[in-house]
Amino acid sequence: MKTMISLFAGVALAALASAAGAQAWPSKPIKWIVPFAPGGTTDILARTVAEKLQGVLGQPVVIENKPGAGGAVGAEFTAKAAPDGYTIMGGTISTHAINASLYAKLPYDPVKDFAPITLIARVPNMLVINPEVPAKDVKELIALMKANPGKYSFASSGNGTSQHLSGELFKSMAGVEMQHIPYKGSPPALQDVVGGQVTMTFDNITTAWPLAKAGKLRALAVTTAKRSSVAPEVPTLAESGLPGFEVGSWQGVFAPAGTPPQIVRRLNVEIVKILNLPDVRERLSGLGAEIVADSPEEFGALVKSEVVKWADVVKKSGATVD
């Protein structure tokens, strides 16, 4: 009987200690992992939210970029971090949906190893080409590629990203060949398209459209089913001769699995408030991001459904890890 009492007492004390720790959170800086290079969409969103979040929580929120393997490097780091609320990450359709099917041995489980916090936004991709390419629209580009098989290439921010899958679907649906060149993020990929080292990319509209507006790239289409409100003059790929083409990216926030529910809930509440601030909404919407800001439960359900959806897309597209 004494043993049982001691056992129950120990469990109660552990629970109290855990609750006390959660209540005292945060008592030190929080690390926000960005699994891609600085300057990309995931990085921009993280820095926008983190700047406001540290003011609310009273502790620094430090951005740490860990690019590589389509975001898998940063995701693995987060999955293996202590579940104490001091490590969170900006997760994407790549890290938490596409990679699950593209990589034979992914070093983390996108569902079991994470605690979803909130879906920040949905982000269209945009097909942009180097202005020197003699094609004014998608049909001209396809005709050019068919007349010159193997001559053209497309950049992405890494294997398994929505940019990669957009390119693979384009190849499949248009019946063309082009070499995939993966980078460790959008900025270096876009830089090489601007410089003419690579023909095109299907990058997030947040980073591709400003370069197109500046005349450094030519925007031909968006990958989503509907046109983007930030660039309504740019048609969809479905409108441009590839009916049924649809790829959309999304961005969210995750913590390691096992992070105390009180902390996950607090992060959700504060981040959702930040995303609904007028200046934040104006900034992100102006970049082409469609803000969502949902609950951990809703975001978790989305991740599960996206893993299944993209397994089918990866199979049909024939996408492989280079």
C-alpha positions, 0 to 999 in steps of 0.5 A: 500500500505504501508503495502505491501511495508513493507511486501516486505521489510521484506521478502527482508531483511530476504532473505539478512540476510539468504544469508549473514549468508550462505556466512559467514558460517562457523563461528564456529565448525561443528558437524558431527553425526555418528549414530553408535559406534566408529570404524565402517565403518561410523565412519572411513569414517567420521573421514577420511573426517572430518580431511581434511574438517576442514582444508579447511573450517577453522573450527573444524569438530567434530565427535559425535557418537550417536549409537542406534536403527540401526542408528535411534537415530543419524538420529533423532537427525540430522533431528531435529537439526537447518538447519544452516550447523553446523550439518551434519551426516554420513547416511547409507543404514540403516538410510535412506532406510531399517529403513523406512520399518523395524520400524513401527514408525520411528521418522524421514522421510529419504527423507523429513527430510534431505538434501542429500550432497553426496554419499561417497561410496558403501561397500560390506558386508562379511560373517565371522565366528568364526574360531572354527566353523567347516565349511570351506565354505558356503555350509558346514556352511549351512549343519552344521546349518541344522544339528543343528537347533537353535544352531547358531547365527549372530551378526549385528551392529543394527536392520535395518542395512545391516548386519541385512538384510544380515543375514535375507536373508541368513536365508530365502534363505538357509532355516536355523534358527539362532538367530539375536543379534543386537549391537550398531555398528560393533566393539562390534559385531565383538568382540563377533564373535571373542570371540566365543559368537556369531557364525558369522556376515555379516559385512562391508568388511572395518571392517571384512576383516582386522580381517579375514586377521589376522586369528581372523575370517574366511571369507566365502563370500561377499554379493554383486553380484561381488567379492571385489577387496580388497579380490578377493579370497573370493567368493560371496554368489551367487557363493556359493550356493545361486544364486540371493543373493545380499546385498550391503551397502552404506555410505553418508553425509546428513544435516537437511532439510532446510539447505541453498542450498549454504551451501549444495553445498559448502559441496558437492564440498569440500567433493567430492574434498577430496574423490578424493584426492589420499591419501584418495582414496588409504586409503578408497579403501584399506579398500574395499570402492568403492568411488562414490562422486556424486551430492546432486541431484544424491544422493537424487534420490538414497535414494528415490529409495532405500527406495522403494527397501528395503521395498520389501526386508524387506517384503520378508525376514521376517525381524523384529525388535527384 
